[in-house]
Amino acid sequence: MTINMRLVTGFGIILAMMLILTVIGISRVSLINSNITHMTDVNSVKQRYAINFRGSVHDRAIALRDVVLITEQSTLNTVLTDIKELDAFYQTSSRAMRALVSEMSSEERALITKINQIEQQTQPYIKAVINAKNSENLNEASRILLTDARPAFTLWLNTINQFIDLQEQANQATTVETREVASSFAVWMIALTAFAILIGASVAYVISLRIRDSVGGEPQEAAKVIALISQGDLTANVDSCCPNSMMASVAVMQSKLKTIVDSIINSSDELSTHSASVASGSQQALSAADAQVTYTNSAVSSLEDMSRSINAVAGSVKQTEDNSKVTAQLSQQGSIAVQKVAAEIEQISVTVKATVHQVNVLQEHVKHIGDILSVIRSISDQTNLLALNAAIEAARAGESGRGFAVVADEVRQLAQRTGDATGDIEKMILQVQENTQASVTAMETTVPQVENGLTLTHEANELLNQIQQQANDSLNNVLEIVEATSNQVATVAQISSGVEEIANMSQETSQSLNNNAQKAVALADLSTTLKQYISYFKVK
């Protein structure tokens, strides 16, 4: 059993005794409380109501006697009022008493029933005495008072006193019981406390023995030895009184720790030596790998420069190829355009020549129209002259020639307007002749120029055909250069890829060697740290 279980068992027994003592105490105190409560809240209350009964009955008996003896009416009214108030007071206590009937014993209920019966028998006597007094029949009132009412009041009071005495007896019995419970409770308290002390002392003694056997000595000595071992001192002398105790186990542990620490010290020395050797070799290999990485990176850089140059050349060649293609296309398009222009110029030349011929014909027609206009002008002048002569002759004829004079005047005006119109037409024809002559002159000048432009167009077409041939030749040469450059770029790219792969491998090798060097340094640090930790222990 563990120390914890032993302590729990010992204190559990003590706590169980305290619990039993508490339960008994609670039970006894509860019984005492119940008895006292019953005495104060039940018996005393019933006794209080019974005392009220007795007081009311006693005072009414005296008041009823006074009713018979009093001669003054005012005093009699006062006494009668007192009797009514005493009766009301009685009825109030009676109602409260009836509420407690369910908690009463059979003997108490019998007395209450008897009291109620006597009350019912006595109430008519009280009324009879009062009625006889009010009728001024003093002899009858005295007879009823002495013969009927007095024995009834006496019996009523005796019965009430019996009920009061019964409550007193019940209280006395409860008091005796309560005192006995309190006395026995004190005895139980003393007995159980003494038993608990005895059990606690026994358990404490047994636990102390078991703890000493488990520890193997005094706990203070065990704590001191364990403190020395925790501080690294493995030279302390460990004594134990029991072979299977904690102190015996600590002694075995101390011996094992000495052996382990000695082994760790030797291993750490060897580890330090080997790690220094590994670190030196890794450092040399790392230096060689770094040099290889440097050379490889330089080669990669040179190949990258060469690749960029070749790519630039390839780009330029590609641009030249594109330009050659564009030049060939443009020269072909130019040749086609020049051919179209030549055809158009030939058409223009034919059109201009035809136009010159038509303009010449038009000029001849305009000249012919001018001749006709000269004839018309001559006719207009002659008509105007004839009209003038006719007008003169008509004026000579007088009245007979007046109508002819009017006609002659109209003919003259018509001839004049014809002459004016002919003059305008001549001006227009003259202008047309001048414009036609200018057109003919310009067209005659244009025809040689058009023929010259046609000749130049044919020459330009020949030149464009030669340019197209040269552009096609250049394009074929550029295509050969592009193919050769592409092959060269692919070859350089393969070489660059291989060199980069070698550089990556060299870099990985350098990193691995660097990691090995770092691990060797970390191993040396670990050996140093292990020595520092082991130096914490004192084994000699």
SEZA-176228 format. One record per residue (C-alpha): residue in one letter; x, y, z. Coordinates in steps of 0.5 Angstrom, whole numbers, padded with zeros to 4 digits, always signed. Each point is the difference from the previous one (the first is absolute). Layout:
N
aXYZ/...
# end
This chain:
540
m+0000+0000+0000/t+0003+0007-0002/i+0001+0005+0005/n-0006+0004-0003/m-0005-0006+0001/r+0003+0000+0007/l-0001+0007+0002/v-0007+0000-0004/t-0002-0006+0004/g+0002+0002+0007/f-0003+0007-0001/g-0006-0003-0003/i-0001-0004+0006/i+0001+0006+0005/l-0005+0004-0005/a-0005-0006+0000/m+0000+0000+0008/m-0001+0008-0001/l-0006-0001-0005/i-0003-0006+0005/l+0001+0005+0006/t-0003+0006-0005/v-0006-0005-0002/i-0002-0002+0007/g+0001+0008+0002/i-0005+0002-0005/s-0005-0006+0002/r+0000+0002+0007/v+0000+0008-0001/s-0006-0002-0005/l-0003-0004+0005/i+0001+0006+0005/n-0002+0005-0005/s-0007-0004-0001/n-0002-0001+0007/i+0002+0008+0002/t-0004+0002-0007/h-0006-0005+0002/m+0000+0003+0007/t+0000+0007-0002/d-0004+0000-0007/v-0005-0005+0002/n-0001-0002+0007/s+0001+0007+0003/v-0005+0003-0006/k-0005-0005+0002/q+0001+0002+0008/r+0000+0007-0002/y-0007-0001-0003/a-0002-0004+0006/i+0002+0005+0005/n-0004+0005-0005/f-0006-0004+0001/r+0001+0000+0008/g+0001+0007+0000/s-0007+0001-0004/v-0004-0005+0004/h+0003+0003+0007/d-0002+0007-0002/r-0006-0001-0003/a-0002-0004+0006/i+0001+0006+0005/a-0003+0004-0005/l-0006-0004+0000/r+0000+0000+0007/d+0000+0008+0000/v-0006+0000-0005/v-0004-0003+0006/l+0003+0004+0005/i+0000+0007-0003/t-0006+0005+0000/e+0002+0006-0004/q-0001-0001-0007/s+0006+0004-0003/t+0004-0005+0004/l-0004-0006-0003/n+0001+0002-0007/t+0008+0001+0001/v+0000-0007+0003/l-0004-0003-0006/t+0004+0003-0005/d+0006-0003+0004/i-0003-0007+0000/k-0001+0001-0008/e+0007+0002-0001/l+0002-0006+0004/d-0004-0005-0004/a+0003+0003-0006/f+0007-0001+0003/y-0002-0007+0001/q-0002-0001-0007/t+0006+0003-0003/s+0004-0005+0004/s-0004-0006-0001/r+0000+0001-0008/a+0008+0000+0001/m-0001-0006+0004/r-0004-0004-0005/a+0006+0001-0005/l+0004-0004+0004/v-0004-0006+0001/s+0003-0004-0005/e+0007+0001+0004/m-0003-0002+0007/s+0000-0007+0003/s-0007-0004+0001/e+0000+0002+0008/e+0001+0007-0002/r-0006+0000-0006/a-0004-0003+0006/l+0001+0005+0004/i-0001+0006-0005/t-0007-0004-0002/k-0002+0000+0007/i+0002+0007+0001/n-0004+0002-0006/q-0006-0004+0003/i+0000+0004+0006/e+0000+0006-0003/q-0006-0002-0004/q-0003-0002+0007/t+0002+0007+0003/q-0002+0005-0005/p-0008-0001+0001/y+0001+0001+0008/i+0004+0007-0002/k-0005+0002-0004/a-0006-0002+0005/v+0003+0004+0005/i+0001+0006-0004/n-0007-0001-0002/a-0003-0001+0007/k+0004+0006+0002/n-0002+0005-0006/s-0007-0003+0002/e+0001+0003+0007/n-0001-0007+0003/l+0006+0000+0005/n-0003-0007+0003/e+0000-0004-0006/a+0007+0003-0002/s+0003-0002+0007/r-0003-0007-0001/i+0003-0001-0007/l+0007+0003+0002/l+0000-0004+0007/t-0003-0007-0003/d+0002+0000-0007/a+0005+0005-0002/r+0005-0001+0006/p+0001-0008-0001/a+0001+0001-0008/f+0005+0005+0001/t+0004-0004+0005/l-0001-0006-0004/w+0003+0004-0006/l+0006+0003+0004/n+0002-0007+0002/t+0000-0003-0007/i+0004+0006-0003/n+0005-0001+0006/q+0000-0007-0002/f+0002+0002-0007/i+0005+0005+0003/d+0003-0005+0005/l+0000-0005-0006/q+0005+0005-0004/e+0004+0001+0006/q+0001-0008+0001/a+0002+0000-0007/n+0005+0005+0000/q+0003-0003+0006/a+0001-0006-0003/t+0003+0003-0006/t+0005+0004+0004/v+0002-0007+0004/e+0001-0003-0007/t+0004+0006-0003/r+0004+0000+0006/e+0002-0008+0000/v+0001+0001-0008/a+0005+0006+0002/s+0003-0004+0006/s+0001-0006-0005/f+0003+0005-0006/a+0006+0002+0005/v+0001-0007+0002/w+0001-0002-0008/m+0004+0006-0001/i+0005-0002+0005/a+0000-0007-0002/l+0001+0001-0007/t+0005+0006+0000/a+0004-0005+0005/f+0000-0005-0005/a+0001+0004-0006/i+0007+0003+0004/l+0002-0008+0001/i-0001-0002-0007/g+0003+0007-0003/a+0006-0002+0005/s+0001-0007-0003/v-0001+0002-0007/a+0005+0005+0001/y+0005-0005+0003/v-0001-0005-0005/i+0001+0005-0006/s+0006+0003+0003/l+0003-0007+0001/r-0002-0002-0008/i+0003+0007-0002/r+0007-0002+0003/d+0000-0007-0003/s-0002+0003-0007/v+0005+0006+0001/g+0006-0005+0003/g+0001+0006+0005/e-0002+0006+0002/p-0003+0005-0005/q+0005+0005+0002/e+0006-0004-0002/a-0003-0003-0006/a-0002+0008-0002/k+0007+0002+0001/v+0003-0006-0004/i-0004+0001-0006/a+0001+0008+0000/l+0008-0002+0000/i-0001-0005-0006/s-0005+0006-0004/q+0006+0004+0001/g+0005-0005-0003/d+0003-0002+0006/l+0001-0008-0001/t+0005-0001+0005/a-0005+0000+0006/n-0001-0006+0005/v-0007-0003-0001/d-0002-0004+0006/s-0006-0004+0001/c-0004-0004+0005/c-0004-0004-0005/p+0002-0003-0006/n-0006+0001-0004/s-0001+0007+0002/m+0001+0007-0004/m+0007+0001+0003/a+0002-0006-0002/s-0002+0001-0007/v+0003+0007+0000/a+0007-0004+0002/v-0001-0004-0006/m-0002+0006-0004/q+0006+0004+0002/s+0005-0006-0002/k-0003-0001-0007/l+0000+0008-0001/k+0008-0001+0002/t+0001-0005-0006/i-0005+0004-0005/v+0004+0006+0001/d+0007-0003+0000/s-0002-0003-0007/i-0003+0007-0002/i+0006+0003+0001/n+0004-0005-0004/s-0004+0000-0005/s-0001+0008-0001/d+0008+0000+0000/e+0000-0005-0006/l-0006+0004-0003/s+0004+0007+0000/t+0006-0003-0003/h-0003-0003-0006/s-0005+0006-0001/a+0007+0004+0000/s+0002-0005-0006/v-0006+0000-0004/a-0001+0008+0001/s+0007+0001-0003/g-0001-0005-0006/s-0007+0003-0001/q+0004+0007-0001/q+0005-0002-0005/a-0005-0004-0004/l-0005+0007+0001/s+0006+0004-0003/a+0001-0004-0006/a-0008+0000-0001/d+0000+0007+0000/a+0006+0001-0005/q-0004-0005-0005/v-0006+0004+0001/t+0003+0007-0001/y+0003-0003-0007/t-0006-0003-0002/n-0004+0006+0001/s+0005+0004-0004/a-0001-0005-0006/v-0007+0000+0001/s+0000+0008+0000/s+0005+0000-0006/l-0005-0005-0004/e-0006+0004+0002/d+0003+0006-0003/m+0002-0004-0006/s-0007-0002+0000/r-0003+0007+0000/s+0005+0002-0006/i-0002-0005-0004/n-0008+0001+0002/a+0002+0008-0002/v+0003-0003-0007/a-0006-0004-0001/g-0005+0005+0002/s+0004+0005-0005/v-0001-0006-0006/k-0007-0001+0002/q-0001+0008-0001/t+0004-0001-0007/e-0004-0005-0002/d-0007+0003+0002/n+0003+0007-0004/s+0002-0005-0006/k-0007-0003+0000/v-0003+0007+0000/t+0005+0003-0005/a-0002-0006-0005/q-0007+0001+0002/l+0000+0008-0001/s+0004-0001-0007/q-0005-0005-0002/q-0006+0005+0002/g+0004+0006-0003/s+0001-0004-0007/i-0007-0001+0000/a-0002+0007+0001/v+0005+0003-0005/q-0003-0005-0005/k-0007+0003+0002/v+0003+0007+0000/a+0003-0002-0007/a-0007-0002-0003/e-0004+0006+0003/i+0005+0005-0003/e+0000-0004-0007/q-0008+0001+0001/i+0001+0007+0002/s+0004+0001-0006/v-0005-0003-0005/t-0005+0004+0004/v+0004+0007-0001/k+0001-0001-0007/a-0007-0001-0001/t-0002+0006+0004/v+0005+0004-0004/h-0003-0002-0007/q-0007+0001+0003/v+0002+0007+0003/n+0003+0002-0007/v-0007-0002-0004/l-0004+0004+0006/q+0005+0006-0002/e-0002-0001-0007/h-0007+0000+0001/v+0000+0006+0005/k+0004+0004-0006/h-0006-0003-0005/i-0005+0003+0006/g+0004+0007-0001/d-0001+0000-0007/i-0008-0001+0001/l+0000+0005+0005/s+0003+0005-0005/v-0005-0001-0005/i-0005+0000+0005/r+0003+0007+0003/s+0000+0002-0008/i-0008-0002-0001/s-0001+0004+0007/d+0003+0006-0002/q-0004+0000-0007/t-0006-0001+0003/n+0001+0005+0005/l+0001+0005-0006/l-0006-0003-0004/a-0004+0002+0006/l+0003+0007+0001/n-0002+0001-0007/a-0007-0003+0000/a-0001+0005+0006/i+0002+0006-0004/e-0004-0002-0005/a-0006-0001+0004/a+0001+0006+0003/r+0000+0003-0006/a-0007-0003-0002/g-0003+0003+0006/e-0006-0003+0003/s-0001-0006-0005/g+0007-0002+0001/r+0000+0000+0008/g-0002-0007+0001/f+0006-0002-0005/a+0004+0005+0004/v-0001-0004+0007/v+0001-0007-0004/a+0007+0003-0002/d+0001+0003+0007/e-0001-0008+0003/v+0005-0003-0006/r+0005+0006+0002/q+0000-0002+0007/l+0000-0008-0001/a+0006+0001-0005/q+0003+0005+0006/r-0001-0006+0005/t+0003-0005-0005/g+0006+0004-0001/d+0001+0001+0007/a-0001-0008+0001/t+0005-0001-0005/g+0005+0004+0003/d-0001-0004+0006/i+0001-0006-0003/e+0006+0002-0004/k+0003+0002+0007/m-0002-0007+0002/i+0003-0003-0006/l+0006+0004+0001/q+0001-0002+0007/v-0001-0008-0002/q+0005+0001-0006/e+0005+0003+0005/n-0001-0006+0005/t+0000-0005-0005/q+0006+0002-0003/a+0003+0000+0007/s-0002-0007+0001/v+0003-0002-0006/t+0006+0003+0001/a+0001-0003+0007/m-0002-0007-0003/e+0005+0001-0005/t+0005+0001+0005/t-0003-0006+0005/v+0001-0005-0006/p+0007+0000+0000/q+0001+0000+0008/v-0005-0006+0000/e+0004-0004-0005/n+0006+0002+0004/g-0003-0003+0007/l-0002-0006-0004/t+0007-0001-0002/l+0003+0001+0007/t-0006-0005+0003/h+0003-0005-0004/e+0007+0001+0002/a-0002+0000+0008/n-0004-0006-0002/e+0007-0003-0002/l+0003+0002+0006/l-0005-0002+0005/n+0001-0007-0003/q+0007+0000+0001/i-0001+0002+0007/q-0005-0006+0001/q+0005-0005-0003/q+0006+0003+0005/a-0005+0000+0006/n-0002-0007-0002/d+0008-0002+0000/s+0001+0004+0007/l-0006-0004+0003/n+0003-0007-0002/n+0007+0002+0003/v-0004+0003+0006/l-0004-0007+0001/e+0007-0004+0000/i+0003+0005+0005/v-0006-0001+0004/e+0000-0007+0000/a+0008+0000+0002/t-0001+0005+0005/s-0006-0004+0003/n+0004-0007+0000/q+0006+0004+0004/v-0005+0003+0005/a-0003-0007+0002/t+0007-0003+0000/v+0003+0006+0005/a-0007-0001+0004/q+0002-0008+0001/i+0007+0002+0002/s-0003+0006+0005/s-0005-0005+0003/g+0005-0006+0001/v+0005+0005+0003/e-0006+0003+0004/e-0001-0007+0003/i+0007-0001+0001/a+0000+0007+0004/n-0006-0002+0004/m+0003-0007+0002/s+0006+0004+0002/q-0004+0004+0004/e-0004-0006+0003/t+0007-0003+0002/s+0002+0007+0003/q-0006+0000+0004/s+0000-0007+0002/l+0008+0001+0002/n-0002+0006+0004/n-0006-0003+0003/n+0005-0006+0002/a+0005+0006+0003/q-0006+0003+0004/k-0002-0007+0003/a+0007-0001+0002/v+0001+0006+0003/a-0007-0001+0003/l+0003-0007+0002/a+0006+0004+0004/d-0005+0005+0003/l-0004-0006+0002/s+0006-0004+0003/t+0002+0007+0004/t-0007+0001+0002/l+0000-0008+0003/k+0006+0001+0003/q-0003+0006+0004/y-0006-0003+0002/i+0004-0006+0002/s+0005+0004+0004/y-0006+0002+0004/f+0000-0007+0003/k+0006-0002+0006/v+0002-0007-0001/k+0007+0000+0004/
# end
